[in-house]
Amino acid sequence: MTLIARYSVAVVLASCASAVWAQDIVIGLNQPLSGPNAAAGQERLTVTQALFDRVNAAGGIGGRKLKLQAMDDKFQNEQAAANYRDLAGGPAVALLSCSGTGACSAIAPEVNKLKLPVIAPIAGGGAMRSGGNPYIFNLRPTTLDEINAMVKQMLLVGQKNIALVYQNDGFGKSGQAAAEQVFKQNNVKPAGEFPVEPGGADADQVAAALAKLPGLHGVVMVASPNATVKTIVATRKAGSAAQFYNLAAQANAQVVKDLGTNTRGVVFAALVPHPWSTIVPIAKEYRDTVGTKANYSYAGMEFFIGAKLLVDAIKRAGPTVTRDTLVKALESMDEQHFGPMRVRYTSSDHEGSKYVNLTMIGQDGKFVQ
């Protein structure tokens, strides 16, 4: 092929790409689509695509279709940051979320440089929550907010003898710092603080230490699913009936299944309204949109609300939406009501919701509020 011919082909391909970019509104998705957290990432992909399909079937936004550009970070921090850089170098007007404190913290420095808006990151702490970045729009409350709700509930029902179990890594130690702040604010002296390895290899030792604490009422648990399940099961086997209070990230069907007969006295934070509610409109909209494509869950509903906020902001930004006009649209939206959950952004506040409820596992293995 001659140089002229190659140049002509390149021009045609570039023109085609430009035409697609002009027609589609591209949204990036950065999730663990493979690896240890693949189930969560695939659920979020399914939920987002279901909403985009619904919007596109109704004519899109100003005649333009929403196009999801999904990236697999494999639950690896460096890959998450690399994916963000790739998305920022393309036509995407926003990144919908990132998954986990580690991955989101790895992305945060890139946001400072590349300014691709990040909407509804799944991170309760770390660099994504440090504040001051005009291109980061948090949705969920902080880990401190979650633990504060747990401790206040324990104190309300007279549970004053409280211990802390935290994962022995950056995520867990961030949660430990938040818990210690909450304990101090509520004049609680913890009965003990115990690190647990991420995979729960030392769960038996942690359980033995918990079982030795006299009159233990409750345990604040800040750990991944494996470590959480292993610690709870081992603690029950060691003879302790103390209640376990867990972060919202563990409120999923797999944790319920893995706990088996050990679900009694296990409490979770809930950061969105009950997904199975028959009276909260957003819950019905979520279920109707997802249909049978995925099982309903708190995580899925949180992601649906984040995606819906993004879609509404794109509509507000107009047919020529850009990254900067999207930021302005989010900051100028009225307060959004999702049942008891309230979300509002301003030019000086991108923290989103403060809604935290608590949920337990019923006798039928389903979450109840």
N, C-alpha and C positions, 0 to 999 in steps of 0.2 A: 504494500500500500504506500502511495506517495505521501510526502509531507502534507501536501494540500488536502489529499483525501482524509488523512488522519485528523487534520485540523477541522475539516468539515464535519466528520463524525463527532468529534469532541464538542463542536458548537451545537449540533443537534441534541446530543445527550444533555448538555448543560441547559439548553432551552427546554427540553422535556422536564428536567428536574425543577427548573424554575417554575414551569407551569404547574407542576404538582404542588410545589411549595405555595404558590399563589392561591391554589384552590383549597388546600387543606390547612387546617389549624393544627399544628403538630404539638403534642404534649408528650413529654418524656416521662417514663416510669422506670425507676431504679429499685429493683427488688431482688431478693434471693429466689430465683426461679429454679435453681438447682442447689444441691448441698443440704446441710442439716436443717435449714428453715424453709425448704422449698415449698412445703404445704401452705405456709402462711403467704409466701410470695405469689404462688399460683392463685390463691384465693383472691388476693388484692388485684391481680391482673384480671381475673374473671369478673369481679365486681365492677371495676373501672370500664372494661370493654362493654359490659352490659348497659351501663349508663350511656356511654358514647354511642352505642348502637341505637338506643332509644332516641337520643337527640338527633342523630343522623337520619333516622327513619322519618322524623317529623320535619325534615328539611334542613337540618344542620343549624348553623348560626349565621344569619345573613346570607344564606345560600351556600356557605362553606361547610365542609365536613370536618368533624373532629377526627384526627388521626393519632393513634397511640403508638409511640415508639418505645417499646419495652426493652430494657437492658437488664441482664442478669449479673448481679454483683457477687453471687455465690456465697453471700454472707461473709465477704472478705472486705476489710476496710479499704485497702489499696485499690481493689477493683471498683468499689463504689465511687472513689474519687476519680479514677480513670474514666468511668462511665459518665460522670458529671461533666468532665472536660469534653468528652466526645459530643454529648448532647448540647453543651454550650457553644460548640463550634458549628452546629447545624441550625436548622430552621425552628427548633422548638421554642415556644414562647414561655414555657414553664416546665419545671420538674415537679411531678406529683409525688411527693414523699421520698423518704429514704427509710431504711429499716434498721432500727437499733441505735443505741447511743454511740457505739464505736463507729459504725458506718457513717452516721450523720455528722459526727465530730470530724471525721476525715474529709467530708465534703465541705464543711463550713469554711475553711480557708480558701477553697476554690470559689465559693460564692462571693467572698470579698473581692476577688480578682475579676471573675468572669460575669457576675451579675445576671445569671439566669435565675429567675425567681424559683424558690422552693416552697411548695405549698403542703402543709400538714405533715411535716416529718414525724416519724414514729420514734420520738426521743423525748424522755422526760427530764433529761439532764444533759450535761456536756456542752460542747461549744455551740451547738445549734440553739441553746437556750441562754446564751450569754447576753443577748439583747443588743440593740443598736444597729443591726444590719437591716437596711430597708428592703432587702430582697428575700428575707426569710419570714414566712407567715406560719407560725405555730398554730395548731388546733387543739391538741390535747393539753390538759393541765400538766404541771411538772410532777416529778416523782415526789418532791416535798409535799405538794398538794394531796397526792394520793395517800402518803403515809400519815399526814395530818388528819385526814378523814378517818383512817383506821384507828389511830390512837384516840381521837375524840370519841369514837364509837365505843371503844373498850372502856374508857373512863366513864362514859355515860351509863354503862351497865355494870359498873363496879369492878371492872378488870384492871387492877392497878399493878399487878406483878407481871411485867412484860419483858420479854427477851427479844433480841435481834439476831437473825441469821442472814448473812450477806455473802454473795458470791465473791470469791477471792480473785477478782480482776478489776479492771477500771470501772466497768458497769456497776459491780457490786459495791465497790468502795465509794463511788459517787452516791449510791443509795445509802450507804452507811453514814456518810456525812449529812445527808438530808434527814435521816432518822434521828441522828444525834441532835440536830437543830430542833426537830419537832419535840423530842424528849425534853430538851431544855425549856422550850417555850411553854410546855404543859406541866413543868415541874415533876417530871417522871425520871426516876433513877432506874435505868434498865437493870434487870436481874442478871443479865449477861449478854455479851456480844460474841458471836461465833462465826468465823469464816468457813465457807464450804467450797470445795473445788468445783469448777464449772460443770464437770460431768457427774458430780455427786459421788466420787470414789470414796470420800471420807464421810459419807452421810451417816454411817453407823456410829462413828465417834461423836459426831455432832449430836445425834439423837441421844446417845448415852449421857452426854453433858446436859442436855435439856431435861432429860428424865430425872436427873439428880437435883434439879432446882426445886426446892420445896414450895408447894402451892402456886406453881406457875399457871397463870391465867391465859396468856396469849403470847404468840410469837409473830413479830413482823418479819416477813420473808422477802428478801430481795435477791432473787436468783432466777436462772433459766429453768425451763420446764424439767429437764432431766434432774437437776440438782434439787428442785422443789419437790418433785414427786418422790424421789429417793429419800429425802429428809423426812417428809411427812410419814411415809410408810414405815420407815425405820423407827421414828418416834412413837408411833402407835404400837409397834411391836415391843418397844421398850417400856410400855405401860403408861405413857403420858396421854392425857385427854385434853391438853391445852389446845385452844383454838389457834389456827394458822391464818394470818391475814396476808394476802398476796397482792402483788401489783396486777393491774388490768391485763397485762400481756399474757398472763397465765390462765385467763378465763376462757378456755377453749375446750372443745370436745375431746381432743387427744389427751389433755391433762386429766379430764374426768375419767376417761377410759383407763388411763394408766394408774390412777389412784385406786381403781377397783372398789373394794369394800371400805376404803378409808376416806370417804368423802365427808363424813360427819364432822362438823366443826371446822370446815375449811371455807374461808371467806375470801372474796376477791373484790378489788376496786372495779367499778364500772364507770367509764368515762363518757358513755353515750347512753341514751335511753334504752330501755329493754327492747331488744330487736324483735321479740315475739309479742309486743304489746298490741292490743286490739283497739286502743284509744288514742295512741300517739300517731299523728299522720305520717311523720317521717319514717316510722317503723313499717307502716303498710306500704309506703312508696318504695322503700328499700326492698321489701319482700317481693312486691309486684315486679320490680325492675329485674331483680336477680332471677326470680322464678326458680326453676329446678337446676340452674347452671351451677349452683354452689350451695352448700349447707349454710344456714343462717348463723351468724355469730356476732359477738360484740366487736371483734376486730373487723369483720366485713362491713358492719354498719358504720364504724368509725371511718373506714376508707370511703364508703359511699358518701358520707356527709362531706368529707374533704373534697372528693371529686365534684360533688354538686356545688359546693362553694366556688370551686374553680370555674365550672361551667357558667354559673350565674355571673361571675366577674368578667368572663370573656364576653358574654352578651352585653354587659354594661360598657365594656371597653369599645364595642363597635366592630364593624366588619374588617377594619384595618388594624386589628389588635397587634400590639407590639409588647415586648417585655415591660417597657416603661409605662405604657398606657394600662397594662394589666395591673401593675403595682398601684397606680392611681385609682383604678376601679375598685380594687380590694379595700383601699384605705377610705374610700368615699361611700361604700355600701352602708345601708342602714343595718341596725342590729338584726341578725338573723336568728329566728326562733325555731328550734328543733325540739318540740315538746318542752320539757323543763330545761333544756340546754340552750344557752345563749352564746352567740358569737358575734363579736364586732371588732373590726380593726380600725385604727386611726394612723395618722402619719407618725405618731410617737409611741404607739402600742400595737405590737404584732403578736401578742401572746394568746389571742383566741379565747378559748373557753376555760372556765374555772369549775365546770360541773364535775363533781365526783359523787357517785352513789356506791352502795355496797351490794353485792349479790352473793348468794350461796347456792349450793347444789342440793336440789330436792331429792326425795326418795326415788323418783323416777329417773334420776340422772340428768335432769334438766336444770338450767339456771333459773332461780326465782328471785324476785325483789320484793 
